[in-house]
Amino acid sequence: MTHPFLAWLADRGRAIGQCQQADIGAWHTENLATRRPSQSFLRWCMKTGRMPRLTLPPAVITQDSEPLHQHRRLAILRRVLNDDSLPLRARVAAALVLLYAQPVSRNVRLTIDDITDDETTVTVQLREPPSPLPEPAADLMRVLHPVPTADALRQ
């Protein structure tokens, strides 16, 4: 019997030896019921060299009982947009979560095809219709993933 993680990974077009950190993150956010039992299997795969050594999320994830208040959300967003000492990828991911209240599991499924830049507006395909990114976040996205503009694609 194949471990559920191996079947899931194969559906993503990867073998266990090609597993990446993004795969681990997506597995743990998409498959809540199987993530904990799979951790010992994943540790064994890493220990025996069947897959690269990657970071597994903590076994227990706690959630604050109170929602994030608007003033706190905006303070965190301000820091994410302006603090160059933070990793760019983390800044963009945090901005998406804070701006659109999307679960992280949705953000990890985003691809470059979900981002459009028409030279005026950067949009992200979180749902229909695509969501425009406000300028500070759009600038971060352009640095992280330069998207070919419509004019560039026509040439």
N, C-alpha and C positions, 0 to 999 in steps of 0.2 A: 504494500500500500504506500502510495506517495504521500509525503507530508504535505499538508495544505499550503504551506509557504512555497514549496517547490512548484506546485501546480499554479499558484498565483503568479510566481515569478516567471514561469514559462509563458503564461498569458501575456506578460509584459515583454516577451521576446528575449529573455535572459536565462542563462544557465546559472547555477549557484556560484560558480567561479567568477561570474561577471557582475555579481550583485554589487550595488552601489549604496552609498549612504541614503540617497533619496528613496531608494526602494525600501530600505528599513523604515524610514519615516512614514512613507505611504502605507506600508503594511500595518504599522502600529496605529495609524489613524483610521484606516478603512476597516480593519478587521478586529474590532474591539473584543469580540468573544474569544478569538484564538490567539491574541497577541501574547498573553501571559504564558499559556502552555508552550508556545513556540520559542520562548526565550532560551530555554535549556537546549533545544535543538539548534538554534542559531549559535549559541556559545560553543556547542560541540563542533559545528561546522567550521567556526573560526579557529578553534583550538587544534583541529586536525588538518587545517590548511585547505579545506574544501571550498572556503570562501574567504575573501579578504577580511582583515580585522577591521570591523566597523563599530561604531558606538551604538549600543542599544539604549533606548529610553528607559527611564526608571520604571520598575515594575508597578509602582503605585503612583498614579497621578491624581493629585488632589485638586479640587476646584474651589475657589472662593465661594462662600455662600451668598455674598452680596455682589450685585452687578457693579461694573466699573462706572462710576459717576462721570458725567459729561466733562466736568472741569479736570478730573484726573486723566480721562481719556485724551483730552486736548493737550495736557501737559506732556504726556508720554509721546503723543504724535509730534509735538513741537521738538522734543529731544530727538526722536527718530529722524526727523527731516533735517535737523541742523547739526547733529553731533557726528563729525567726520571720524571720530575715533572708533565708532561702531562699525562692524563689517557691513559693507554695502548690501550684500544679499539679505542679511538679517534686517537691515533698515527697510528695504523694499517689502519684505514679507510682513514686517510689523506694520508698516503703513497700510498695506492692503487689509490686514485684520482690523486695524483701528478705524479705517475709513468706511469699510463696507460691512463690518460685523459678520464676515464669512468665517466659517470654521476653518481651522488650519488644514483639515483634510481636503477641503475644496482648493485651497491655495497650492498644495503640493501636486495637484493634478493639472495645474496650469502649464501650458507649453508656450513656446515663442509664437505659435500660431494663434494663441488667444490674445495676443497683444497687437494693436494696430496703431500706427503713427501716421497721421495724414499731414504732418508738418505743422499743424495747428493744435491738434488734440491727440493725446494718447488715450486709447480706450483699452479696457480689459474685459474679456468675455467671461464674466462671472455668471451671467444669466442673460436672457433676452430682455431688452436690448443691451448691447455692451455698455459698460459703465465708464464714463470719462474720468480720468485721473486729474485732480487739481494740479496746478502748475508745480509746486515744490515736489510732489510725489512723481509727477510725469518726468521731471528732470532726472530724478534718481533712476527711474525705470529706463530712460534713454541711455544713461551711463552704464547700467547693468546689462541691458540687452539692446544694443543699437538695432532698431528695426528698420529694414529698408523701406524708404518712403515709396509712395505710389509712383512718383516720377522716376525714381531709381529702378523700379521694377519694369517700367515701360522701355527703358533704354536697352 
